Protein backbone atom coordinates (compact mmCIF):
# COMPACT_ATOMS: atom_id res chain seq x y z
CA UNK A 1 0.00 0.00 0.00
CA UNK A 2 2.82 2.37 0.90
CA UNK A 3 4.76 1.43 -2.27
CA UNK A 4 1.82 2.42 -4.46
CA UNK A 5 1.34 5.64 -2.55
CA UNK A 6 4.92 6.88 -3.03
CA UNK A 7 4.80 7.33 -6.85
CA UNK A 8 1.48 9.06 -6.54
CA UNK A 9 2.88 11.37 -3.89
CA UNK A 10 5.99 12.15 -6.00
CA UNK A 11 3.85 12.89 -9.08
CA UNK A 12 1.74 15.26 -7.01
CA UNK A 13 4.83 17.08 -5.72
CA UNK A 14 6.37 17.47 -9.18
CA UNK A 15 3.08 18.63 -10.66
CA UNK A 16 2.89 21.37 -8.06
CA UNK A 17 6.45 22.62 -8.55
CA UNK A 18 5.65 25.11 -11.39
CA UNK A 19 2.74 26.47 -9.40
CA UNK A 20 4.83 26.75 -6.26
CA UNK A 21 7.65 28.35 -8.28
CA UNK A 22 5.30 30.88 -9.91
CA UNK A 23 3.70 31.72 -6.58
CA UNK A 24 7.10 32.19 -5.01
CA UNK A 25 8.28 34.50 -7.79
CA UNK A 26 5.09 36.51 -7.62
CA UNK A 27 5.33 36.84 -3.85
CA UNK A 28 8.96 37.99 -4.00
CA UNK A 29 8.27 40.60 -6.65
CA UNK A 30 5.13 41.83 -4.89
CA UNK A 31 6.93 42.11 -1.55
CA UNK A 32 9.66 44.16 -3.20
CA UNK A 33 7.10 46.43 -4.84
CA UNK A 34 5.28 46.99 -1.53
CA UNK A 35 8.44 47.48 0.50
CA UNK A 36 9.69 50.28 -1.75
CA UNK A 37 6.20 51.62 -2.47
CA UNK A 38 6.63 51.42 -6.23
CA UNK A 39 2.88 51.79 -6.59
CA UNK A 40 3.31 55.42 -5.55
CA UNK A 41 5.94 56.07 -8.23
CA UNK A 42 4.94 58.98 -10.54
CA UNK A 43 5.60 56.87 -13.64
CA UNK A 44 3.24 54.12 -12.47
CA UNK A 45 0.60 56.71 -11.69
CA UNK A 46 1.08 58.23 -15.16
CA UNK A 47 0.74 54.85 -16.89
CA UNK A 48 -2.59 54.24 -15.15
CA UNK A 49 -3.70 57.92 -15.46
CA UNK A 50 -4.20 58.35 -11.72
CA UNK A 51 -4.95 61.86 -10.49
CA UNK A 52 -5.71 63.23 -7.06
CA UNK A 53 -9.23 64.45 -6.41
CA UNK A 54 -9.92 68.17 -6.17
CA UNK A 55 -11.04 67.91 -2.55
CA UNK A 56 -8.83 65.01 -1.36
CA UNK A 57 -5.54 63.23 -1.93
CA UNK A 58 -7.27 59.98 -2.92
CA UNK A 59 -6.03 58.62 -6.26
CA UNK A 60 -8.58 57.99 -9.01
CA UNK A 61 -7.81 56.91 -12.55
CA UNK A 62 -9.28 58.99 -15.36
CA UNK A 63 -9.75 55.82 -17.40
CA UNK A 64 -13.43 54.86 -17.51
CA UNK A 65 -13.05 51.42 -19.07
CA UNK A 66 -12.86 48.29 -16.84
CA UNK A 67 -10.71 46.63 -19.52
CA UNK A 68 -7.93 49.12 -18.72
CA UNK A 69 -7.40 47.49 -15.31
CA UNK A 70 -6.42 44.05 -14.04
CA UNK A 71 -7.74 44.51 -10.51
CA UNK A 72 -11.43 44.98 -9.89
CA UNK A 73 -10.59 47.99 -7.72
CA UNK A 74 -7.66 49.14 -9.87
CA UNK A 75 -9.35 52.39 -10.87
CA UNK A 76 -9.20 53.59 -7.24
CA UNK A 77 -6.24 51.66 -5.86
CA UNK A 78 -2.75 51.90 -7.48
CA UNK A 79 -1.36 49.32 -5.03
CA UNK A 80 -4.02 46.71 -5.78
CA UNK A 81 -3.54 47.29 -9.51
CA UNK A 82 0.23 46.77 -9.24
CA UNK A 83 -0.14 43.53 -7.27
CA UNK A 84 -2.72 42.23 -9.77
CA UNK A 85 -0.45 43.26 -12.67
CA UNK A 86 2.52 41.38 -11.19
CA UNK A 87 0.36 38.25 -10.80
CA UNK A 88 -0.85 38.55 -14.39
CA UNK A 89 2.67 39.16 -15.67
CA UNK A 90 3.95 35.84 -14.29
CA UNK A 91 0.96 33.69 -15.29
CA UNK A 92 0.86 31.61 -18.48
CA UNK A 93 -1.66 32.86 -21.08
CA UNK A 94 -2.24 32.20 -24.82
CA UNK A 95 -0.69 34.49 -27.44
CA UNK A 96 -2.13 38.02 -27.55
CA UNK A 97 -4.00 37.43 -24.29
CA UNK A 98 -1.06 37.72 -21.92
CA UNK A 99 -0.62 40.82 -19.78
CA UNK A 100 2.57 41.80 -21.64
CA UNK A 101 0.68 41.71 -24.97
CA UNK A 102 -2.16 43.90 -23.70
CA UNK A 103 -0.08 46.27 -21.57
CA UNK A 104 3.44 46.39 -23.08
CA UNK A 105 4.35 49.82 -21.63
CA UNK A 106 3.40 48.69 -18.11
CA UNK A 107 5.32 45.47 -18.66
CA UNK A 108 8.48 47.35 -19.65
CA UNK A 109 8.21 49.64 -16.64
CA UNK A 110 7.50 46.84 -14.15
CA UNK A 111 10.34 44.62 -15.37
CA UNK A 112 12.83 47.50 -15.29
CA UNK A 113 11.67 49.05 -12.01
CA UNK A 114 11.26 45.79 -10.10
CA UNK A 115 14.32 44.12 -11.64
CA UNK A 116 12.30 41.20 -13.03
CA UNK A 117 14.46 38.87 -15.12
CA UNK A 118 13.30 37.41 -18.41
CA UNK A 119 13.81 33.88 -17.06
CA UNK A 120 11.20 34.57 -14.37
CA UNK A 121 8.49 35.21 -16.96
CA UNK A 122 6.71 32.85 -19.35
CA UNK A 123 7.65 32.84 -23.02
CA UNK A 124 5.01 34.90 -24.81
CA UNK A 125 4.27 35.78 -28.44
CA UNK A 126 2.28 38.94 -29.25
CA UNK A 127 1.61 38.94 -33.03
CA UNK A 128 -1.03 41.70 -32.93
CA UNK A 129 1.19 44.02 -30.91
CA UNK A 130 4.18 43.33 -33.16
CA UNK A 131 2.08 44.03 -36.26
CA UNK A 132 1.03 47.36 -34.72
CA UNK A 133 4.63 48.28 -33.95
CA UNK A 134 5.82 47.34 -37.44
CA UNK A 135 2.95 49.19 -39.11
CA UNK A 136 3.89 52.42 -37.34
CA UNK A 137 7.65 51.84 -37.57
CA UNK A 138 8.04 54.74 -35.15
CA UNK A 139 11.26 56.71 -35.59
CA UNK A 140 9.99 60.25 -34.95
CA UNK A 141 6.98 61.90 -33.25
CA UNK A 142 5.40 65.23 -34.13
CA UNK A 143 2.74 67.14 -32.22
CA UNK A 144 0.34 68.48 -34.86
CA UNK A 145 -1.80 71.57 -34.26
CA UNK A 146 -4.72 72.29 -36.60
CA UNK A 147 -5.84 75.91 -36.38
CA UNK A 148 -9.16 77.20 -35.05
CA UNK A 149 -12.26 76.17 -37.01
CA UNK A 150 -15.31 78.07 -35.80
CA UNK A 151 -17.82 76.07 -37.86
CA UNK A 152 -17.34 72.99 -35.66
CA UNK A 153 -17.94 73.03 -31.88
CA UNK A 154 -15.32 70.32 -31.35
CA UNK A 155 -12.62 72.34 -33.13
CA UNK A 156 -13.38 75.94 -32.20
CA UNK A 157 -10.20 76.11 -30.10
CA UNK A 158 -8.12 74.18 -32.62
CA UNK A 159 -7.19 70.51 -32.47
CA UNK A 160 -4.04 68.55 -31.67
CA UNK A 161 -2.89 65.03 -32.48
CA UNK A 162 0.39 63.12 -32.79
CA UNK A 163 2.00 62.04 -36.06
CA UNK A 164 4.24 58.96 -35.95
CA UNK A 165 6.89 58.90 -38.71
CA UNK A 166 8.75 55.78 -39.84
CA UNK A 167 11.79 57.86 -40.86
CA UNK A 168 13.91 60.70 -39.57
CA UNK A 169 14.50 62.18 -43.04
CA UNK A 170 13.19 65.75 -43.25
CA UNK A 171 12.13 65.54 -46.92
CA UNK A 172 10.52 62.08 -46.71
CA UNK A 173 6.98 61.38 -47.88
CA UNK A 174 5.02 61.77 -44.66
CA UNK A 175 1.60 61.01 -46.14
CA UNK A 176 2.14 57.35 -45.22
CA UNK A 177 2.78 58.22 -41.58
CA UNK A 178 0.18 57.43 -38.92
CA UNK A 179 -1.56 59.66 -36.41
CA UNK A 180 -2.61 59.07 -32.81
CA UNK A 181 -5.58 61.17 -31.74
CA UNK A 182 -8.25 61.29 -29.05
CA UNK A 183 -11.78 62.45 -29.71
CA UNK A 184 -15.34 62.13 -28.50
CA UNK A 185 -17.26 59.17 -29.90
CA UNK A 186 -20.14 61.25 -31.23
CA UNK A 187 -23.39 59.80 -32.52
CA UNK A 188 -24.10 60.80 -36.12
CA UNK A 189 -27.57 62.04 -35.23
CA UNK A 190 -26.27 64.49 -32.61
CA UNK A 191 -26.44 68.10 -33.76
CA UNK A 192 -23.88 70.76 -32.84
CA UNK A 193 -25.84 72.14 -29.87
CA UNK A 194 -26.30 68.66 -28.40
CA UNK A 195 -22.61 67.99 -28.93
CA UNK A 196 -21.66 71.17 -27.07
CA UNK A 197 -23.95 70.30 -24.13
CA UNK A 198 -22.89 66.66 -23.82
CA UNK A 199 -19.24 67.53 -24.45
CA UNK A 200 -19.16 70.03 -21.58
CA UNK A 201 -20.67 67.61 -19.07
CA UNK A 202 -18.85 64.42 -20.08
CA UNK A 203 -21.72 62.87 -21.97
CA UNK A 204 -19.52 61.17 -24.57
CA UNK A 205 -17.02 58.34 -24.32
CA UNK A 206 -13.63 59.36 -25.69
CA UNK A 207 -11.45 56.96 -27.63
CA UNK A 208 -7.87 56.99 -28.91
CA UNK A 209 -7.53 56.02 -32.55
CA UNK A 210 -4.68 55.45 -35.01
CA UNK A 211 -5.31 56.49 -38.63
CA UNK A 212 -3.14 57.40 -41.67
CA UNK A 213 -1.88 60.99 -41.77
CA UNK A 214 -3.21 61.65 -45.26
CA UNK A 215 -6.77 61.24 -43.95
CA UNK A 216 -6.17 63.99 -41.38
CA UNK A 217 -4.59 66.27 -43.98
CA UNK A 218 -7.55 65.79 -46.28
CA UNK A 219 -9.95 66.67 -43.46
CA UNK A 220 -8.11 69.68 -42.05
CA UNK A 221 -6.22 71.24 -44.97
CA UNK A 222 -8.66 70.53 -47.80
CA UNK A 223 -12.15 70.08 -46.35
CA UNK A 224 -11.98 72.49 -43.40
CA UNK A 225 -9.28 74.84 -44.77
CA UNK A 226 -7.26 74.88 -41.58
CA UNK A 227 -3.57 75.71 -41.45
CA UNK A 228 -1.41 73.13 -39.71
CA UNK A 229 1.68 73.46 -37.53
CA UNK A 230 3.96 70.47 -37.01
CA UNK A 231 6.13 70.38 -33.86
CA UNK A 232 8.81 67.70 -34.03
CA UNK A 233 9.44 66.33 -30.54
CA UNK A 234 13.02 65.64 -29.45
CA UNK A 235 12.25 62.22 -27.98
CA UNK A 236 14.79 59.41 -27.89
CA UNK A 237 14.04 56.07 -29.54
CA UNK A 238 13.35 54.40 -26.18
CA UNK A 239 10.95 57.22 -25.25
CA UNK A 240 9.19 56.85 -28.60
CA UNK A 241 8.87 53.08 -28.07
CA UNK A 242 7.30 53.60 -24.65
CA UNK A 243 4.87 56.19 -26.04
CA UNK A 244 3.83 53.93 -28.92
CA UNK A 245 3.30 50.99 -26.56
CA UNK A 246 1.16 53.14 -24.28
CA UNK A 247 -0.86 54.28 -27.30
CA UNK A 248 -1.54 50.57 -27.89
CA UNK A 249 -2.70 50.22 -24.28
CA UNK A 250 -5.21 53.10 -24.43
CA UNK A 251 -6.36 52.52 -28.01
CA UNK A 252 -10.10 51.84 -28.11
CA UNK A 253 -10.32 52.21 -24.31
CA UNK A 254 -12.94 54.59 -22.98
CA UNK A 255 -11.85 57.82 -21.29
CA UNK A 256 -14.91 60.06 -20.86
CA UNK A 257 -14.58 63.20 -23.01
CA UNK A 258 -14.88 66.66 -21.44
CA UNK A 259 -14.80 69.67 -23.74
CA UNK A 260 -12.72 71.94 -21.50
CA UNK A 261 -10.20 69.72 -19.74
CA UNK A 262 -10.14 66.00 -20.56
CA UNK A 263 -10.16 66.60 -24.31
CA UNK A 264 -8.00 65.85 -27.36
CA UNK A 265 -5.11 68.02 -26.17
CA UNK A 266 -5.17 66.70 -22.59
CA UNK A 267 -4.88 63.05 -23.57
CA UNK A 268 -1.88 63.78 -25.78
CA UNK A 269 -0.13 65.50 -22.88
CA UNK A 270 -0.66 62.32 -20.82
CA UNK A 271 0.84 60.27 -23.65
CA UNK A 272 3.93 62.51 -23.86
CA UNK A 273 4.31 62.33 -20.07
CA UNK A 274 4.50 58.54 -20.33
CA UNK A 275 7.05 58.75 -23.16
CA UNK A 276 9.32 61.17 -21.29
CA UNK A 277 8.88 60.62 -17.54
CA UNK A 278 9.18 63.66 -15.33
CA UNK A 279 7.92 66.09 -17.96
CA UNK A 280 4.81 66.86 -15.90
CA UNK A 281 2.74 68.34 -18.73
CA UNK A 282 -0.48 67.14 -17.12
CA UNK A 283 0.43 69.10 -13.99
CA UNK A 284 0.09 72.32 -16.02
CA UNK A 285 -3.61 71.61 -16.56
CA UNK A 286 -5.91 73.10 -13.96
CA UNK A 287 -9.43 73.77 -15.22
CA UNK A 288 -8.99 73.75 -19.02
CA UNK A 289 -6.73 72.29 -21.71
CA UNK A 290 -7.09 74.51 -24.76
CA UNK A 291 -5.04 73.06 -27.66
CA UNK A 292 -3.00 76.21 -28.31
CA UNK A 293 -2.20 76.41 -24.57
CA UNK A 294 -1.04 72.80 -24.49
CA UNK A 295 1.26 73.43 -27.47
CA UNK A 296 2.64 76.40 -25.53
CA UNK A 297 3.36 74.11 -22.57
CA UNK A 298 5.10 71.52 -24.75
CA UNK A 299 7.30 74.23 -26.29
CA UNK A 300 7.98 75.62 -22.81
CA UNK A 301 9.25 72.22 -21.61
CA UNK A 302 11.86 72.31 -24.41
CA UNK A 303 10.39 69.23 -26.07
CA UNK A 304 10.39 70.67 -29.61
CA UNK A 305 13.27 70.20 -32.07
CA UNK A 306 11.76 71.70 -35.27
CA UNK A 307 8.59 73.52 -36.34
CA UNK A 308 7.01 73.20 -39.82
CA UNK A 309 4.09 75.16 -41.27
CA UNK A 310 1.61 73.59 -43.72
CA UNK A 311 -0.83 76.10 -45.26
CA UNK A 312 -4.41 75.06 -45.96
CA UNK A 313 -5.86 74.96 -49.46
CA UNK A 314 -7.59 78.26 -48.75
CA UNK A 315 -4.35 79.91 -47.60
CA UNK A 316 -2.50 78.57 -50.67
CA UNK A 317 -5.12 79.81 -53.12
CA UNK A 318 -5.31 83.24 -51.50
CA UNK A 319 -1.52 83.53 -51.61
CA UNK A 320 -1.41 82.59 -55.29
CA UNK A 321 -4.17 85.05 -56.19
CA UNK A 322 -2.33 87.84 -54.35
CA UNK A 323 0.80 87.18 -56.46
CA UNK A 324 -1.08 87.57 -59.76
CA UNK A 325 -1.33 90.86 -61.60
CA UNK A 326 -4.76 92.42 -62.11
CA UNK A 327 -4.88 91.11 -65.69
CA UNK A 328 -3.78 87.63 -64.61
CA UNK A 329 -6.44 87.59 -61.88
CA UNK A 330 -9.15 88.43 -64.40
CA UNK A 331 -7.99 85.73 -66.83
CA UNK A 332 -7.68 83.15 -64.06
CA UNK A 333 -11.18 83.81 -62.77
CA UNK A 334 -12.68 83.54 -66.27
CA UNK A 335 -11.00 80.16 -66.72
CA UNK A 336 -11.94 78.84 -63.26
CA UNK A 337 -15.58 79.88 -63.67
CA UNK A 338 -15.58 78.51 -67.24
CA UNK A 339 -16.59 81.88 -68.64
CA UNK A 340 -14.20 81.27 -71.51
CA UNK A 341 -12.04 78.42 -72.84
CA UNK A 342 -8.47 77.98 -71.65
CA UNK A 343 -7.08 78.55 -75.13
CA UNK A 344 -9.00 81.78 -75.68
CA UNK A 345 -8.19 83.05 -72.20
CA UNK A 346 -4.40 82.74 -72.44
CA UNK A 347 -3.88 83.40 -76.15
CA UNK A 348 -3.00 87.06 -75.58
CA UNK A 349 -0.46 86.24 -72.83
CA UNK A 350 3.01 86.05 -74.42
CA UNK A 351 5.03 85.14 -71.33
CA UNK A 352 5.06 81.37 -70.53
CA UNK A 353 5.71 82.08 -66.87
CA UNK A 354 2.60 84.27 -66.74
CA UNK A 355 0.59 81.53 -68.44
CA UNK A 356 1.88 79.00 -65.91
CA UNK A 357 0.87 81.26 -63.02
CA UNK A 358 -2.65 81.68 -64.40
CA UNK A 359 -3.13 77.95 -65.04
CA UNK A 360 -1.72 76.90 -61.64
CA UNK A 361 -3.94 79.38 -59.82
CA UNK A 362 -7.00 78.37 -61.85
CA UNK A 363 -6.40 74.70 -61.01
CA UNK A 364 -6.02 75.36 -57.27
CA UNK A 365 -9.04 77.68 -57.24
CA UNK A 366 -11.14 75.01 -58.98
CA UNK A 367 -10.10 72.42 -56.38
CA UNK A 368 -10.94 74.88 -53.61
CA UNK A 369 -14.41 75.50 -55.06
CA UNK A 370 -15.00 71.77 -55.35
CA UNK A 371 -13.99 71.08 -51.76
CA UNK A 372 -16.41 73.77 -50.58
CA UNK A 373 -19.16 71.96 -52.56
CA UNK A 374 -19.82 75.04 -54.64
CA UNK A 375 -19.43 72.85 -57.70
CA UNK A 376 -19.62 69.08 -58.11
CA UNK A 377 -16.57 66.98 -58.90
CA UNK A 378 -18.20 65.88 -62.14
CA UNK A 379 -18.60 69.52 -63.08
CA UNK A 380 -14.96 70.41 -62.44
CA UNK A 381 -13.19 67.14 -63.39
CA UNK A 382 -13.00 67.95 -67.10
CA UNK A 383 -11.80 71.49 -66.42
CA UNK A 384 -9.13 70.25 -64.01
CA UNK A 385 -7.91 67.74 -66.60
CA UNK A 386 -7.69 70.42 -69.30
CA UNK A 387 -5.83 72.75 -66.94
CA UNK A 388 -3.26 70.05 -66.14
CA UNK A 389 -2.74 69.28 -69.84
CA UNK A 390 -2.29 72.95 -70.71
CA UNK A 391 0.06 73.44 -67.78
CA UNK A 392 2.22 70.40 -68.64
CA UNK A 393 2.81 71.84 -72.12
CA UNK A 394 4.63 74.79 -70.53
CA UNK A 395 7.23 72.63 -68.78
CA UNK A 396 8.52 72.87 -65.25
CA UNK A 397 8.42 76.42 -63.94
CA UNK A 398 8.29 77.89 -60.46
CA UNK A 399 5.17 80.01 -60.79
CA UNK A 400 4.55 81.01 -57.17
CA UNK A 401 6.31 81.52 -53.92
CA UNK A 402 4.99 79.35 -51.09
CA UNK A 403 2.65 81.09 -48.64
CA UNK A 404 4.74 82.62 -45.87
CA UNK A 405 4.30 81.23 -42.38
CA UNK A 406 2.53 83.64 -39.99
CA UNK A 407 5.02 85.76 -38.06
CA UNK A 408 3.34 84.68 -34.80
CA UNK A 409 2.16 81.10 -34.29
CA UNK A 410 -1.09 80.24 -32.52
CA UNK A 411 0.81 79.13 -29.41
CA UNK A 412 2.76 82.42 -29.31
CA UNK A 413 -0.28 84.67 -28.89
CA UNK A 414 -1.68 85.92 -25.61
CA UNK A 415 -2.73 83.46 -22.91
CA UNK A 416 -6.37 82.41 -23.21
CA UNK A 417 -7.59 83.14 -19.67
CA UNK A 418 -8.25 86.87 -19.15
CA UNK A 419 -9.04 88.93 -16.08
CA UNK A 420 -10.01 92.59 -16.46
CA UNK A 421 -10.55 95.44 -13.98
CA UNK A 422 -12.68 98.34 -15.23
CA UNK A 423 -13.68 101.74 -13.89
CA UNK A 424 -16.41 103.73 -15.55
CA UNK A 425 -19.27 106.16 -15.40
CA UNK A 426 -22.81 105.52 -16.63
CA UNK A 427 -24.45 108.93 -16.88
CA UNK A 428 -23.54 110.30 -13.42
CA UNK A 429 -23.14 106.99 -11.59
CA UNK A 430 -19.63 105.62 -11.10
CA UNK A 431 -18.88 101.92 -11.05
CA UNK A 432 -16.07 99.39 -10.80
CA UNK A 433 -16.16 96.11 -12.74
CA UNK A 434 -14.32 92.83 -12.57
CA UNK A 435 -14.47 90.47 -15.54
CA UNK A 436 -13.32 86.86 -15.72
CA UNK A 437 -13.12 85.20 -19.13
CA UNK A 438 -11.75 81.63 -19.11
CA UNK A 439 -11.47 81.51 -22.91
CA UNK A 440 -10.55 82.52 -25.59
CA UNK A 441 -10.25 85.69 -27.70
CA UNK A 442 -12.19 88.93 -28.37
CA UNK A 443 -12.21 91.22 -31.39
CA UNK A 444 -10.55 93.88 -29.23
CA UNK A 445 -7.89 91.55 -27.78
CA UNK A 446 -4.25 91.64 -28.86
CA UNK A 447 -4.50 89.88 -32.26
CA UNK A 448 -1.07 88.21 -32.60
CA UNK A 449 -1.45 84.46 -33.14
CA UNK A 450 -5.23 84.54 -33.60
CA UNK A 451 -7.24 84.54 -36.87
CA UNK A 452 -8.30 87.98 -38.06
CA UNK A 453 -11.94 88.84 -37.46
CA UNK A 454 -12.68 86.02 -35.02
CA UNK A 455 -14.16 86.18 -31.55
CA UNK A 456 -14.74 83.21 -29.29
CA UNK A 457 -15.74 83.86 -25.68
CA UNK A 458 -16.69 81.16 -23.19
CA UNK A 459 -18.16 81.56 -19.71
CA UNK A 460 -17.25 85.25 -19.38
CA UNK A 461 -18.65 86.90 -16.23
CA UNK A 462 -18.82 90.61 -15.34
CA UNK A 463 -19.39 91.79 -11.76
CA UNK A 464 -20.23 95.50 -11.28
CA UNK A 465 -20.03 97.50 -8.07
CA UNK A 466 -22.04 100.76 -8.05
CA UNK A 467 -20.21 103.16 -5.77
CA UNK A 468 -23.07 105.57 -5.03
CA UNK A 469 -25.62 102.82 -4.36
CA UNK A 470 -23.06 100.58 -2.62
CA UNK A 471 -24.49 97.68 -4.64
CA UNK A 472 -22.81 94.67 -6.27
CA UNK A 473 -24.49 93.13 -9.33
CA UNK A 474 -23.81 90.37 -11.79
CA UNK A 475 -23.84 92.50 -14.93
CA UNK A 476 -23.45 89.77 -17.54
CA UNK A 477 -22.76 86.06 -17.89
CA UNK A 478 -21.80 84.87 -21.36
CA UNK A 479 -22.10 81.15 -21.97
CA UNK A 480 -20.81 81.42 -25.52
CA UNK A 481 -20.19 84.33 -27.88
CA UNK A 482 -18.89 83.59 -31.38
CA UNK A 483 -18.25 86.19 -34.06
CA UNK A 484 -16.74 85.17 -37.40
CA UNK A 485 -16.05 88.19 -39.62
CA UNK A 486 -14.78 86.84 -42.95
CA UNK A 487 -14.08 89.39 -45.72
CA UNK A 488 -15.42 88.84 -49.23
CA UNK A 489 -13.95 89.77 -52.61
CA UNK A 490 -14.44 88.71 -56.21
CA UNK A 491 -12.70 85.37 -55.57
CA UNK A 492 -13.80 84.39 -52.06
CA UNK A 493 -17.32 84.91 -50.78
CA UNK A 494 -17.65 83.53 -47.24
CA UNK A 495 -20.62 84.36 -45.01
CA UNK A 496 -19.92 86.17 -41.76
CA UNK A 497 -21.97 85.09 -38.76
CA UNK A 498 -22.35 85.45 -35.01
CA UNK A 499 -24.20 83.89 -32.11
CA UNK A 500 -24.28 84.67 -28.38
CA UNK A 501 -26.07 82.99 -25.47
CA UNK A 502 -26.08 84.09 -21.86
CA UNK A 503 -27.69 86.46 -19.35
CA UNK A 504 -27.47 90.25 -19.26
CA UNK A 505 -29.02 93.20 -17.44
CA UNK A 506 -32.04 94.06 -19.60
CA UNK A 507 -33.02 97.62 -20.53
CA UNK A 508 -36.55 96.35 -21.24
CA UNK A 509 -37.52 96.70 -17.57
CA UNK A 510 -36.84 99.62 -15.24
CA UNK A 511 -35.30 97.30 -12.62
CA UNK A 512 -32.72 95.99 -15.13
CA UNK A 513 -33.26 92.28 -14.29
CA UNK A 514 -30.64 89.73 -15.25
CA UNK A 515 -32.38 88.26 -18.28
CA UNK A 516 -31.54 85.27 -20.45
CA UNK A 517 -30.73 86.20 -24.00
CA UNK A 518 -30.06 84.64 -27.38
CA UNK A 519 -28.71 86.74 -30.23
CA UNK A 520 -27.46 85.72 -33.64
CA UNK A 521 -27.10 86.90 -37.19
CA UNK A 522 -25.36 86.54 -40.53
CA UNK A 523 -24.10 88.94 -43.13
CA UNK A 524 -21.11 90.07 -45.15
CA UNK A 525 -17.77 91.71 -44.53
CA UNK A 526 -15.24 93.51 -46.71
CA UNK A 527 -11.69 94.80 -46.40
CA UNK A 528 -11.69 98.56 -45.89
CA UNK A 529 -8.86 100.92 -44.90
CA UNK A 530 -6.68 98.24 -43.29
CA UNK A 531 -9.65 96.89 -41.35
CA UNK A 532 -12.87 94.89 -41.75
CA UNK A 533 -16.23 96.52 -42.50
CA UNK A 534 -19.11 94.20 -41.61
CA UNK A 535 -22.89 94.12 -41.47
CA UNK A 536 -25.33 91.66 -39.95
CA UNK A 537 -29.04 91.00 -40.22
CA UNK A 538 -29.77 89.66 -36.77
CA UNK A 539 -32.42 88.43 -34.38
CA UNK A 540 -32.65 88.86 -30.60
CA UNK A 541 -34.54 87.16 -27.78
CA UNK A 542 -34.66 88.21 -24.11
CA UNK A 543 -36.58 86.43 -21.39
CA UNK A 544 -37.43 87.34 -17.78
CA UNK A 545 -40.60 87.42 -15.73
CA UNK A 546 -40.26 91.20 -15.24
CA UNK A 547 -40.43 91.77 -18.99
CA UNK A 548 -43.95 92.23 -20.38
CA UNK A 549 -45.28 88.77 -21.35
CA UNK A 550 -42.04 87.34 -20.00
CA UNK A 551 -40.09 87.73 -23.24
CA UNK A 552 -39.20 90.02 -26.11
CA UNK A 553 -38.13 88.96 -29.59
CA UNK A 554 -37.42 90.82 -32.78
CA UNK A 555 -35.11 91.51 -35.72
CA UNK A 556 -32.25 93.96 -35.90
CA UNK A 557 -29.14 95.17 -37.68
CA UNK A 558 -25.51 95.62 -36.74
CA UNK A 559 -22.81 97.45 -38.67
CA UNK A 560 -19.22 97.92 -37.62
CA UNK A 561 -15.59 98.38 -38.53
CA UNK A 562 -12.74 96.62 -36.74
CA UNK A 563 -9.01 97.17 -37.12
CA UNK A 564 -6.73 94.65 -35.40
CA UNK A 565 -3.08 95.63 -35.29
CA UNK A 566 -0.24 94.53 -33.05
CA UNK A 567 0.05 97.74 -31.04
CA UNK A 568 -3.52 99.06 -31.20
CA UNK A 569 -6.98 97.59 -31.64
CA UNK A 570 -10.04 99.59 -32.71
CA UNK A 571 -13.72 98.66 -32.98
CA UNK A 572 -16.72 100.85 -33.67
CA UNK A 573 -20.24 99.52 -34.17
CA UNK A 574 -23.90 100.45 -34.18
CA UNK A 575 -26.40 97.84 -33.04
CA UNK A 576 -30.15 98.19 -33.63
CA UNK A 577 -32.77 95.88 -32.08
CA UNK A 578 -36.51 96.18 -32.68
CA UNK A 579 -38.49 93.94 -30.34
CA UNK A 580 -41.87 93.35 -31.97
CA UNK A 581 -43.20 90.29 -30.13
CA UNK A 582 -43.75 90.03 -26.40
CA UNK A 583 -42.65 93.46 -25.19
CA UNK A 584 -42.43 96.00 -28.02
CA UNK A 585 -39.43 98.31 -27.85
CA UNK A 586 -36.57 99.68 -29.91
CA UNK A 587 -32.96 99.81 -28.75
CA UNK A 588 -29.93 101.35 -30.46
CA UNK A 589 -26.36 101.16 -29.17
CA UNK A 590 -23.36 103.03 -30.55
CA UNK A 591 -20.03 101.74 -29.21
CA UNK A 592 -16.39 102.65 -29.84
CA UNK A 593 -13.41 100.86 -28.28
CA UNK A 594 -9.67 101.45 -28.47
CA UNK A 595 -7.13 98.98 -27.09
CA UNK A 596 -3.42 99.62 -26.54
CA UNK A 597 -0.98 96.72 -26.19
CA UNK A 598 1.37 96.98 -23.22
CA UNK A 599 3.04 93.60 -23.81
CA UNK A 600 1.98 90.17 -25.07
CA UNK A 601 -0.25 89.54 -22.04
CA UNK A 602 -1.29 93.04 -20.96
CA UNK A 603 -3.59 95.62 -22.54
CA UNK A 604 -5.58 98.73 -21.65
CA UNK A 605 -8.94 99.37 -23.31
CA UNK A 606 -11.07 102.48 -23.43
CA UNK A 607 -14.77 102.25 -24.26
CA UNK A 608 -17.43 104.82 -25.10
CA UNK A 609 -21.05 103.81 -25.66
CA UNK A 610 -24.31 105.66 -26.20
CA UNK A 611 -27.57 103.76 -25.84
CA UNK A 612 -31.10 104.73 -26.78
CA UNK A 613 -33.98 102.68 -25.43
CA UNK A 614 -37.29 104.19 -26.59
CA UNK A 615 -36.79 107.84 -25.56
CA UNK A 616 -34.16 107.22 -22.87
CA UNK A 617 -30.49 107.96 -23.62
CA UNK A 618 -27.59 106.53 -21.63
CA UNK A 619 -23.91 107.42 -22.00
CA UNK A 620 -21.15 105.18 -20.66
CA UNK A 621 -17.39 105.81 -20.40
CA UNK A 622 -14.94 103.21 -19.09
CA UNK A 623 -11.26 102.35 -18.90
CA UNK A 624 -10.04 98.84 -18.18
CA UNK A 625 -6.83 96.94 -17.64
CA UNK A 626 -6.60 93.43 -19.07
CA UNK A 627 -4.25 90.73 -17.87
CA UNK A 628 -3.97 87.44 -19.79
CA UNK A 629 -3.04 84.43 -17.66
Secondary structure, DSSP 8 states (H G I E B T S, - for coil): -HHHHHHHHHHHHHHHHHHHHHHHHHHHHHHHHHHTTGGG-HHHHHHTTEEE-SSS--EEES---GGG-SSTTTTT-HHHHHHHHHHHHHS---TTTSHHHH-HHHHHHHHHHTT--GGGS-----HHHHHHHHHH--SEEEEEEE---TTSGGGTT-EEEEEEES---TTS-GGG-EEEEEEE---TT--HHHHHHHHHTT-EEEEEEEEEHHHHHIIIIIIS---EEEEEE---HHHHHHHHHHHHHHBT--EEE-SSSSSHHHHHHHHHHHHSTT--SGGG-SS---HHHHHHHHHHTT-EEEEEEE--HHHHHHHHHHHS-HHHHHHHHHHHTTSS-HHHHHTT---HHHHHHHHHHHHHHHHHHHHTTSS-HHHHHHHHHHHHHHHHTT-S----------SS-GGGS--S-EEEEEEEEETTEEEEEEEEE-EEE-TTS--TTS-TTEEEEEEEEEEEEETTTTEEEEEEEEEEEEEE--EE-SS----EEEEEEEEEE-TTSTT--EEEEEEEEEEEEEEETTEEEEEEEEEEEEE-TTSGGGEEEEEEEEEEEEEE-SSEEEEEEEEEEEEEEES-EEEEEEEEEEEEEEETTEEEEEEEEEEEETTEEEEEEEEEEEEE-
